[in-house]
């Protein structure tokens, strides 16, 4: 990578990186050998038989070559083809003559003789000579009136428009009720409220700013660790002040205007309203109840309420049932139970000094030292210990041949073939015992105690 210092103008690449600094190359020793087994073909000591299950079960047979049938050579016939079909044999041709039309000929000129046209209906169905029966409908006795129709309804005849009637209001006059007793303006607030003197408001004075005497070091972690790289100046992504294509005039046609044209709207027919003619007579506002249900000898109803007894004494008696029955108890007002103040407020004004300002005094910044160990350079020719857990614990094992690869496994005898077509073998030592277990293909450690199953 290129140097990160701004003041270096060299363009030579720096081969030092964090990886090469932490993982240096050691040329004093060779790389250790791999303990991984090589991927080489290990040829078996016993030659492999060329006999498989397919070769053993399916023996070769003599295959005779397929004889192809040879067709006889085509010999064309010398006789001529008669070209006679079943249709020509059964359907013999006849002499065809033109058939006369059945439709009568149209005569352009009518005959002078009169045609006698008597249909079968008129000949068979003759009218009877009986008198005509009179209909059973009612006689039409309605005679329209000779007077012209005035177009008036029953409602207009029974309920004529009457003039206005001046009604007298029965509402009593709003007379002010005068009382000689003055209003008592004493309230609980006026009796209990005590005015206290207002204390002078405390105004906090702001502390004057004291600048720090230690000069500020304008060095940050970013400036110290990340130096600017030398590169090309950033290109401006600001669009052009005048984009191309503005010189062309703006098209006033749009897709909406082209596809959605205005439909011809028919003119709406509006009927002229009928002019209102106010009636000449005045309305009397008389209802049906007032007109029909009249009581000429009526007298205003008398009130059954007893007349109030007006006392002529000048003093108002304000006694009521509640005041007579529920008398006020003679009780003293209890003072509120307030806790005894245990905190003594200071008489001096608050200095507004917090715990942070009192205990945490600003100190000048101290440059901390780096605890990173110093790189002592590449290591010397120190040999690396080549012992690992894999080299200590790994023990190579011999690769034994699978017993299922033999046509007849050694140490086993054939017993039977199961329903799935597997050939089951038993060890020689357990050939007579009925109890035996199956032996998998990979299990070849104790062949004398397992049962072998081979698929045919």
C-alpha positions in Angstrom: 0.0 0.0 0.0 1.0 3.6 -0.5 2.4 5.5 2.5 -0.3 7.3 4.6 1.8 10.4 5.3 0.9 13.6 3.6 4.3 15.1 3.6 6.0 12.1 1.8 5.8 12.6 -2.0 7.3 9.2 -2.9 5.1 6.8 -5.0 7.1 3.7 -4.2 4.9 0.9 -2.7 5.4 0.0 0.9 5.8 -3.7 1.5 5.1 -3.4 5.2 1.6 -4.4 6.4 0.0 -5.6 9.6 0.1 -9.2 8.4 3.8 -9.2 7.5 4.5 -7.4 10.8 2.8 -10.0 13.0 3.6 -13.1 10.8 7.1 -12.7 9.5 8.8 -15.3 7.3 11.4 -17.7 8.9 14.0 -19.1 6.4 15.9 -21.2 9.0 13.8 -24.3 8.8 11.9 -26.3 6.1 8.1 -26.9 6.3 7.2 -30.0 8.1 6.0 -33.1 6.3 2.3 -33.8 6.2 1.0 -36.8 8.2 -1.9 -37.1 5.9 -1.8 -40.5 4.0 -1.0 -40.1 0.3 -3.8 -40.6 -2.1 -2.1 -43.5 -4.0 -3.6 -46.7 -5.2 -2.6 -49.6 -2.9 -2.5 -52.7 -4.9 -3.5 -55.9 -3.0 -1.2 -58.8 -2.6 -3.8 -61.4 -3.7 -4.7 -61.1 -7.4 -8.3 -60.1 -8.0 -10.6 -62.6 -9.6 -12.3 -61.6 -12.7 -15.5 -63.3 -11.6 -18.5 -61.2 -10.6 -22.0 -62.0 -9.5 -23.4 -61.3 -13.0 -20.7 -63.5 -14.6 -21.4 -66.3 -12.2 -25.2 -66.2 -12.4 -25.6 -65.3 -16.0 -23.4 -67.6 -18.1 -22.6 -66.9 -21.8 -24.8 -68.6 -24.4 -24.3 -69.2 -28.0 -25.8 -66.3 -29.9 -26.8 -67.0 -33.4 -26.8 -64.1 -35.9 -30.2 -62.6 -36.6 -31.5 -63.7 -40.0 -33.0 -60.8 -41.9 -36.1 -61.7 -44.1 -35.3 -61.3 -47.7 -38.3 -60.1 -49.7 -39.0 -61.4 -53.2 -38.0 -59.3 -56.1 -40.9 -57.3 -57.6 -41.8 -58.4 -61.0 -44.3 -56.1 -62.9 -47.4 -57.7 -64.4 -47.8 -57.6 -68.2 -51.6 -57.4 -68.0 -53.4 -54.1 -68.2 -55.3 -52.8 -65.2 -59.1 -52.7 -65.7 -59.6 -49.7 -63.3 -63.0 -51.1 -62.3 -64.3 -50.3 -58.7 -67.2 -51.5 -56.6 -69.0 -48.2 -57.2 -68.8 -48.6 -60.9 -70.1 -52.2 -60.7 -73.2 -51.4 -58.5 -74.1 -47.9 -59.7 -74.6 -48.2 -63.4 -75.1 -45.0 -65.4 -78.5 -44.1 -66.8 -79.6 -41.7 -69.5 -80.3 -38.3 -67.9 -83.0 -36.1 -69.2 -84.1 -32.6 -68.0 -87.0 -32.7 -65.5 -89.8 -30.2 -66.0 -90.3 -27.7 -63.1 -93.2 -28.3 -60.8 -93.6 -24.6 -60.0 -96.3 -23.0 -62.1 -95.2 -20.4 -64.6 -95.6 -16.8 -63.6 -98.1 -15.1 -65.8 -97.4 -11.5 -66.5 -100.8 -11.0 -67.9 -103.8 -11.9 -65.7 -106.7 -13.8 -66.9 -109.9 -12.1 -67.8 -112.1 -14.8 -66.2 -113.0 -14.4 -62.5 -111.6 -17.0 -60.2 -114.0 -18.9 -58.0 -112.3 -19.2 -54.6 -114.5 -21.0 -52.1 -112.3 -22.4 -49.3 -113.2 -25.5 -47.4 -113.8 -23.5 -44.2 -116.5 -21.5 -45.7 -118.1 -24.5 -47.3 -118.2 -26.7 -44.2 -118.7 -24.1 -41.4 -121.9 -22.2 -42.4 -123.5 -19.7 -39.9 -126.6 -20.7 -38.0 -129.8 -18.8 -38.5 -130.3 -17.7 -34.9 -131.1 -14.2 -33.4 -128.1 -12.3 -31.9 -127.9 -12.6 -28.1 -127.9 -9.3 -26.3 -124.9 -8.5 -24.0 -125.4 -8.6 -20.2 -123.5 -5.3 -19.5 -124.9 -2.4 -17.5 -126.5 0.5 -19.2 -124.4 3.5 -19.8 -126.3 6.3 -18.0 -123.4 8.7 -17.3 -123.9 12.1 -18.7 -121.2 14.7 -18.4 -122.1 18.0 -16.7 -122.8 20.9 -19.0 -121.1 23.4 -16.6 -117.4 23.9 -17.0 -115.1 22.1 -14.5 -113.6 24.6 -12.0 -110.6 22.3 -11.0 -111.2 22.7 -7.3 -110.7 20.0 -4.7 -112.5 19.1 -1.5 -109.7 20.4 0.6 -109.8 23.8 -1.0 -113.6 24.0 -0.5 -113.5 22.9 3.2 -110.3 24.7 4.3 -110.4 28.2 2.9 -107.5 30.6 3.5 -108.5 33.0 6.3 -107.0 36.3 7.4 -104.8 37.0 10.4 -106.3 37.2 13.9 -104.7 39.3 16.6 -104.2 37.1 19.7 -103.7 38.4 23.2 -100.7 37.1 25.1 -101.6 35.4 28.5 -98.0 35.6 29.7 -97.7 37.5 33.0 -95.7 40.6 33.1 -92.1 40.3 34.3 -92.2 42.4 37.5 -89.1 42.6 39.6 -89.4 41.1 43.1 -88.1 43.5 45.7 -86.8 42.3 49.0 -86.0 44.7 52.0 -83.5 42.3 53.6 -79.9 43.2 52.5 -77.7 40.4 51.1 -75.1 39.0 53.4 -71.8 39.2 51.6 -69.6 37.4 54.2 -68.0 34.2 52.8 -65.7 31.5 54.3 -62.9 32.8 52.1 -63.2 36.4 53.5 -63.4 35.0 57.1 -60.5 32.5 56.9 -58.1 34.1 54.5 -55.2 35.9 56.1 -52.9 38.1 54.0 -49.2 37.4 54.4 -46.4 39.7 53.4 -44.8 38.8 50.1 -41.1 38.1 50.4 -38.6 39.5 48.0 -37.9 37.2 45.0 -34.4 35.7 45.0 -32.5 36.4 41.8 -29.6 34.0 41.0 -26.5 35.7 39.6 -24.7 33.7 36.9 -21.1 32.9 37.5 -18.6 34.7 35.3 -16.8 32.6 32.7 -13.2 31.9 33.4 -11.2 30.7 30.4 -8.6 27.9 31.0 -5.1 28.9 31.2 -3.7 25.7 29.7 -3.5 26.0 25.9 -5.7 23.6 24.0 -3.8 20.9 22.0 -5.5 20.6 18.6 -4.4 17.0 18.1 -7.2 14.4 17.9 -7.1 10.6 17.6 -8.3 11.0 14.0 -5.6 13.4 13.0 -2.9 11.3 14.8 -3.9 7.9 13.4 -5.6 8.6 10.1 -3.5 10.6 7.7 -4.9 11.7 4.4 -4.1 9.7 1.3 -2.9 11.2 -1.9 -5.6 10.8 -4.5 -7.5 12.6 -7.1 -9.8 15.5 -6.1 -13.4 14.6 -5.8 -15.5 15.3 -8.8 -18.6 17.5 -8.4 -21.9 15.7 -8.8 -23.8 18.9 -9.1 -26.0 19.0 -12.3 -25.4 21.5 -15.0 -26.9 24.9 -14.6 -28.8 24.7 -17.8 -29.7 21.1 -18.8 -29.8 20.3 -22.5 -33.2 20.3 -24.2 -34.6 23.4 -22.7 -34.4 25.4 -25.9 -37.2 23.3 -27.5 -40.7 24.6 -26.9 -42.8 22.7 -24.4 -45.5 20.5 -26.0 -49.0 21.4 -24.8 -50.4 18.0 -25.9 -50.5 15.1 -23.4 -51.6 11.5 -23.5 -54.7 12.4 -21.5 -55.7 15.1 -24.0 -55.1 12.8 -27.0 -57.0 9.8 -25.7 -59.8 11.3 -23.6 -61.7 13.7 -25.8 -64.6 15.8 -24.6 -68.0 14.2 -25.4 -70.7 16.3 -26.8 -73.0 17.1 -23.9 -76.7 17.5 -24.8 -78.3 20.7 -23.7 -80.3 20.2 -20.5 -84.0 21.1 -20.8 -85.1 23.2 -17.8 -88.7 23.9 -17.2 -89.6 27.5 -16.2 -91.0 27.7 -12.7 -94.5 28.9 -12.2 -94.7 32.3 -10.8 -96.1 32.5 -7.3 -99.3 34.6 -6.9 -99.9 35.5 -3.3 -103.6 35.4 -2.1 -105.4 38.7 -1.8 -107.3 37.8 1.4 -105.5 37.9 4.7 -105.0 34.7 6.7 -107.0 34.4 10.0 -104.8 31.7 11.6 -107.9 30.1 13.1 -107.5 26.3 13.7 -110.3 23.7 13.5 -110.4 23.3 17.2 -110.9 27.0 17.8 -113.5 27.2 15.1 -115.7 24.1 16.1 -115.1 23.7 19.8 -116.3 27.0 21.2 -117.6 27.4 24.8 -119.5 30.7 24.9 -120.4 30.5 28.6 -117.0 29.7 29.8 -115.5 31.1 33.0 -111.8 30.9 33.9 -111.1 28.0 36.3 -110.5 28.8 39.9 -107.3 27.7 41.5 -107.7 25.1 44.3 -104.4 26.1 45.8 -104.7 27.8 49.2 -103.9 31.5 49.2 -100.5 32.3 50.7 -100.7 33.9 54.1 -99.0 37.2 53.7 -97.5 38.4 56.9 -97.5 42.1 57.3 -94.4 42.2 59.6 -91.5 43.9 58.1 -88.9 41.2 59.0 -88.6 38.1 56.8 -88.9 34.8 58.6 -86.4 32.6 57.0 -87.2 29.4 59.0 -87.8 26.2 57.1 -88.4 22.5 58.0 -84.7 21.7 57.4 -83.6 24.6 59.7 -86.0 23.6 62.4 -85.2 19.9 62.4 -81.5 19.9 61.6 -79.9 22.3 64.0 -76.3 23.3 63.7 -74.1 21.6 66.3 -72.0 23.7 68.5 -68.5 22.5 67.5 -65.1 24.1 67.4 -63.0 24.0 64.2 -60.2 21.5 64.5 -56.8 22.5 63.5 -55.1 20.4 60.8 -52.6 17.9 62.1 -49.3 18.9 60.6 -46.0 17.1 61.0 -43.3 18.8 63.1 -40.6 20.2 60.8 -37.4 18.4 61.6 -35.4 20.2 58.9 -33.8 23.5 59.7 -33.7 25.7 56.7 -30.5 27.7 56.3 -30.7 31.4 56.6 -28.0 32.1 54.1 -28.8 32.1 50.4 -28.1 29.1 48.2 -24.7 29.2 46.6 -25.9 26.9 43.6 -22.7 24.8 43.8 -23.3 21.2 42.7 -21.4 18.1 43.8 -19.8 17.8 40.4 -18.4 21.3 40.6 -17.3 20.9 44.2 -15.5 17.5 43.9 -14.6 17.1 40.3 -12.0 19.8 39.6 -10.8 20.0 36.0 -7.2 18.8 35.5 -4.9 19.3 32.5 -4.9 16.4 30.0 -2.2 13.8 30.4 -0.8 12.0 27.4 -1.0 8.3 28.1 1.8 6.0 27.1 1.1 3.1 24.7 1.3 -0.4 26.3 1.9 -2.1 23.0 5.2 -4.0 23.0 7.8 -2.8 20.7 8.6 -4.9 17.6 12.1 -6.3 17.9 12.3 -7.2 14.3 12.3 -10.6 12.6 13.2 -13.5 14.7 16.4 -15.5 14.4 16.9 -19.0 13.2 14.9 -20.8 15.9 13.7 -24.2 15.0 10.0 -24.9 15.5 8.9 -27.9 17.5 7.2 -30.3 15.2 5.2 -32.3 17.7 1.4 -32.0 17.6 -1.5 -33.9 19.1 -2.1 -35.5 15.7 1.4 -36.9 15.4 1.4 -38.2 19.0 -2.0 -39.9 19.1 -2.4 -41.0 15.5 -1.5 -44.7 14.8 -1.7 -46.0 11.3 -3.9 -49.1 10.7 -3.7 -51.7 8.0 -6.2 -51.6 5.2 -7.9 -55.0 5.1 -9.9 -56.3 2.2 -13.6 -56.4 2.6 -15.0 -60.0 2.9 -18.0 -59.2 0.6 -15.6 -58.7 -2.3 -14.7 -62.5 -2.3 -16.8 -64.8 -4.4 -16.7 -67.3 -1.4 -15.6 -65.5 1.8 -12.8 -67.4 3.6 -14.0 -68.8 7.0 -17.7 -68.7 6.1 -20.1 -71.2 4.7 -23.1 -70.5 2.5 -26.4 -71.0 4.4 -29.4 -69.6 2.4 -30.8 -66.8 0.1 -33.4 -64.6 1.8 -36.6 -63.1 0.3 -34.7 -60.0 -0.8 -32.1 -61.9 -2.8 -29.3 -61.6 -0.2 -26.8 -64.5 0.2 -26.3 -65.3 3.9 -23.1 -66.9 5.2 -22.3 -68.3 8.6 -18.9 -68.7 10.3 -17.4 -72.2 10.2 -17.2 -72.3 14.0 -20.9 -71.5 14.4 -22.2 -73.5 11.4 -24.1 -75.9 13.8 -25.4 -73.3 16.3 -28.8 -71.7 15.5 -28.0 -68.3 17.1 -26.0 -66.0 14.9 -25.9 -62.3 14.1 -25.6 -60.4 10.9 -22.2 -59.1 9.8 -22.0 -55.8 7.9 -19.6 -55.2 5.0 -17.2 -53.0 7.0 -17.0 -55.4 10.1 -14.1 -57.7 9.5 -12.4 -57.8 12.9 -14.1 -61.0 14.3 -15.3 -63.0 11.3 -15.7 -66.1 13.4 -18.5 -64.6 15.6 -20.6 -62.6 13.1 -23.0 -63.5 10.3 -22.2 -62.3 6.8 -25.0 -61.0 4.4 -24.1 -60.4 0.8 -26.5 -59.0 -1.8 -26.7 -61.1 -4.9 
